Amino acid sequence: MNFKRISMITVLAAAQVSTALPVAAESPDITAPALISNSALQSPVEGQTQQSREQQTELQQAEETPNETPTQAVEGTISDPDSDSSAPNEQQEEQESDPSDNTVSENEEGSTTEDKSEIGTSQVSANELVLMMNSNVMYHNGKQYKAGQPMAVKQGVSYVAIRAMVERAGLKLAYDNKTKETIILKDGNELRFTTGSSNYKVNGQVRPMKGAAYQSSNVFMVPLTAITQALDIPYKVNQPEKKVILDLSKMGNDSNSGQQPGGNNGGEPGSETPNIPNLGPNDLILMMNSNKMYQNGKTYTAGQPMAVKNGVSYVAIRSLVDRVGLKLTYDGKTKETIIIRGSDELRFKTNSSVYTVNGQRKSMKGPAYQSNNTFMVPLTSITQALDISYRVDQPNKRIILSVSSKPVASFTVQSGEILAGQKVTYKTNSYSPTGLAIVNEHWEGREEVFNEPGVHTVSYSVQDSSGEWSEPYTLSIHISAPNTPPVAMFDTDKKEYKIGEKITYINQSYDSDPGDEITYKWENNDQAFFTAGPHKVLLIVTDKHGATSSYEKIINVTNEVLYTKDQFNQLFTGIGDKYTFDGTAVPTWNLMPITRSSEPSLLIRSNSPETVYQEGIVYREIGNASTRFMIHHLNATGKNMKMYVVATNINTSTARLTTEYTGMGGPINIPTATGKAAVQRYLESMQSPDSFKTISLAPGESRIILQDLSAQTMKNQQVLSMFADLYSDSPIRYDVIMIDEVKDPIQKLPYLILHPSDGVHNRGTYPDSTRIIESYELVGNTPSRLALGDKTNDPNLEGYDGINGSYQSNAGNFGVLYKIKLHRVAPNTLITLNPRGGKYMGAMMVNGNIIQTPNTSGGAISAPNEAAVLYRTGNYEQSVEILFTAAPGSSLPINILLQPLPQVKN
């Protein structure tokens, strides 16, 4: 007797007579043989045979038929074995006596009858046990027996005397005084029952019964179907003659599981297995809108029928996984159902559309869910997760899954390039679809180390405990030629240098491997040394494989001085690079003689509240003709937000709006970096004016503009900066808003609050925001400076708050575009940027070239003793044009310094 089979049948008692629920039409996602996603579960083990289910239905029908006495019924429908509820137990008189030694009537055992008319009119086959309903009479092999108690019905469950029935089956009955359990023994297996309990044990594993066992007049009574299921006894009900006929000859015979009487397993007439061409020996057939499954000539019942939810077909995961032969477990901590396949682990969670394969997230067509304690997942998700191919038979409403019984072999090698002579790491991942142990393996072409470059083919096969071998798994391993380390080498233009003399380094490093990339690391490679003596310079080179080489050179410096450090920095510091100097004397330098004028461009500075704590309108203004935006805000709402500029035509005629120059920085959490990026990209857009974009706005129409701004999601604590120049042919109302990323700004605009200023930062509307500064006198022949953003020498723009109308002064003149033209700059003049208010990071355009101040690698320039090089004039007088706007997030004021370069020495 196969007790694994017993446990499956017992657990699935619930499926025997429960009414099938209607299921929606077949899901579109299974009508084409394309693989999709995955799933998980906690359902009972499925696997009850079709025969047992139909017998149970017949027995139920018998119970529902009226009879002379109120107790005439055999056990009815059986509850879902996964349910936490159990049938209520009627209080019974319980005694501590051994139920296996129950006293019986004098005619209980072996009372022979020669008159077969007492058995009934129907013929009885050999070894069939006939139980008479509502009676203690039994017939077996032509003899009449009497049980200790008649068949009884309690709360819809039919009970029989366990001893009388078990002994007729030829099994042994015992009693355990310590545990107070009645024991059935068969072929080394044991079933244990306890008075008052609705569960029993199969080799220690707990199984449910429909009702609780009890004692009546010292006779131990148990549900009839619990015994037939536990012992796998086929039976049929003869309702007209009021009897149940048990076929003891087929007790525990797995060969009959899944067959109807007189049928076979080959799909011929009389068999429950569908007749399908080209059906593999282990293929699994799922019936649409049904809980029926067929495999290997047997019928199985899933915990729930296939169902359709939101166009996705779902199956009970456990029923499918059990048929594939994989292991299913549950993680109580993470609330995840786990499928184990070889060394792979698949995890699923209720109500989630995502599952993981070895920790990597995958998506499913729909979320997993539970129905009557059965875990349901999208069918195509499971087929993809388990690499199961399938085909759909739409006319016959069935799906055939190709499930092989052969073991599956696979392996991987380490990722990345593998070199000749390098050890190869193999990782195997093999399993048996039927759950058998892998007992043997076979490799072809495997080497721990491949000494020759090229493509090497390796195959791997495994054998399971039944002796069956897998198909070979083949992998082509690309072996590269062994790596040659790089060679570090450099030289200098001279063997010996004076103090402050510029050193030219000549990098001569190389790598003989084609395409191998080298990274360089210098130590002490200063452009000049300002102390005499030997100076050690080191170069380390590394290739992509991690091989390194180094070269060291001693540079000798004499006592003769060519340049001081200040002179050297002024002459040789790279454009955009910074250097240190004594900046305390800068305020004493003469101010450059200039003229100041402006162009009519309206500045909308949206910078307060700089830190935004809730969604709303941060600024609102009406602009006409040339309008410039400077936007700088930080998201502190605690959720993802977006910023928008919405343009609304407030006229009665169509308006045309042109976007000219734009530049955006962020969103990131470094305000100075976002400001620098916004300025640099704003200046870059001026180098390609063909990017102008014009739209038309109908009267009253609102539209999102500045798409680069609204395309970005701002996470919490991120900063975003933007510059934009626009031109409109009629007045336009502009709303700068910050709103939840999922909301529609046009729909929500009428309901958004107008944010007040934060009282610290500046916002406002300022006319004439393009400032023209010109110098017509010769400059640079003596030290001089141009002060920007200092309020005194560069007056603040004056304006008003567009929301509350209050007076505003643009501190620092952020958002002002300075067009500086120095008509006469002396020969050999150095032009630098020197911060005076703190750290500064930005960009400027000098004679058409964009200069980062400082270069990205240089960080910020600090006040007052650092300067970034902007320009050097040559040996002739020339004009210099500078475009500058202050970078949001940086500190003002700044000075632009002009001073004579030191004399160049040979």
Buried (B, 14 or more C-beta within 10 A) or exposed (E): BBBEBBBBBBBBBBBBBBEEEEBEEBBEBBEEEEBBBBBBBBBBBBBBBBBBBBBBBBBBBBBEBEBEEEBBBBBBBBBBBBEEEBBEBEEBEEEEEBBBEBEBEEEBBEEEBEEEEEBBEEEBEEBBBBBBBBBBBBBBEEBBBBBBBBBBBBEBBBBBBBBBBBBBBEBEBEBBEEEBBBBBEBEEBBBBBBBEBBBBBBEEEEBBBBBBBBBBEBBBBBBBBBBBBBBBBBBBBBBEBBBBBBBBEBBBBBEBBBBBEEBEBEBEEEBBBBEBEEBEEBBBBBBBBBBBBBBBBBBBBBBBBBBBBEEBBBBBBBBBBBBBBBEBEEEEEEEBBBBBBBEBBBBBBBEBBBBBBEEEEBEBBBBBBBBBBBBBBBBBBBBBBBEBEBBBEEEEBBBBBBBBBBBBBBBEBEEEEBBBBBEBEBEBBBBBBBEBEBEEBBBEBBBEEBEEBEEBEBBBBBBBBEEBBBEBBBBEBEBBEEBEBBBBBBEBEEEEBBBBBBBEBEBEBBBEBEEBEBEBEEEEBEBBBBEBEEBEBBBBBBBBBEBBBEBEBEBEBEEEEBBEBBBBBBBBBEBBBBBEBEBEEBEEBEEBEBEEEBEEBBBBBBBBBBBBBBBBBBBBBBBEEBBBBBBBBBBBBEEBBBBBBBBBBEBEEEBBBEBBBBBBBBBBBBBBBBBBBBBBBBBBBBEEEEEEEEEEBEEEBBBBBBEEBBEBEBEEBBBBBBBBBBBBBBEBBBBBBBBEEEBEBBEBBEEBEEBEBBEEBBBBBBEBBBBBBBBEEBBBBEBBBBBBBBBEBBEBBEBBBBBEEEEBBBBBBBBBBBBBBBBBBBBBBBBBBBBBBBBBBBBBBBEEEBBBBBBEEBEBBBBBBBBBBBBBBEEEBBEBBBBBBBBBBBBBBBBBBBBBBBEEEE
